[in-house]
């Protein structure tokens, strides 16, 4: 009896030791999976997302390049970041640190300089939407990505919406509404000044040399991105756009409302972007040959199939961890477990997005349809 008890006790101890070891192994593995990132720029308010992830321990920020001392002090105090993390420029940072990836939170016009600094060192880059201010810069970024075999990716809030991913699956994989005939995307809010963005963000967001335009770029890029994805990476045949300056005293240098029409061989895309709406909205509607589906918001969908009298409203399925947020996605991309070929963050998609936005600006200026080659 005593020997049996001793044997049982020994087995329990062994099992407990194995459990402890397994938990420690999992914790170490999870810690190793955290990305070591360098942040460039603190003048884009989307930077608070990565800072909040840093505060929660989801990512390691090993360096921040920012030349504005006021911003440095603000973020250093708010997030308890040590002085040793801060550098005035990205080249200075990269002389001392070797991040897994560089994340750009600066003006669109500065994205190229980020890739120029990181690419020769073999470091991939993810920028906030859109990729570049014009096709010349975008194409240069693509050349550097190819030359140095790095990833140059673009981050959109709407990429991580479960509803948008489910629209894609229903339309492209399940063929639930038939061939795409029309796509409509609404993206906008009351205006960056009206919702109280930081002064540093507002300064470049309303500067045509730094942002490229106003609402046309700020919100028009979302629709161009989603439609390029739904159209299997094909560029539209033509682009037509109308812009307005409804609040000229608030936004004297850029448009604050834009409507962009994309012409495809068998479908039409309408992108509605505005800083003049009474509420914030980001939705996606797709009309097919036999039905209709709408991503109403981040989680909710509405669908009506051919022959059915009522709409079905339901919640989107939870995304797989790899596609749940940009950090998980980046980690998988850098490890090679997934490839970015024509998805929403991909370079190929976002080169077309820049072409669409460039053509839209030209069309709005000239009043003519712009054909894409």
FENPESUL-V724781 format. One record per helix or strand of 3 or more residues. SS is the DSSP state (H for helix, E for strand). FROM is the first residue (numbers start at 1). TO is the last residue. If there is no record, write none. Layout:
# FENPESUL-V724781
SS;FROM;TO
SS;FROM;TO
This chain:
# FENPESUL-V724781
H;2;33
E;36;40
H;47;55
E;60;65
H;69;79
H;83;85
H;90;96
E;101;104
H;108;119
E;124;128
H;135;148
E;152;155
H;157;160
H;162;173
E;180;188
H;192;195
H;199;205
H;208;211
H;215;218
H;220;230
E;238;244
E;257;263
E;268;274
E;281;288
E;291;295
E;300;305
E;312;315
H;321;323
H;326;335
H;347;366
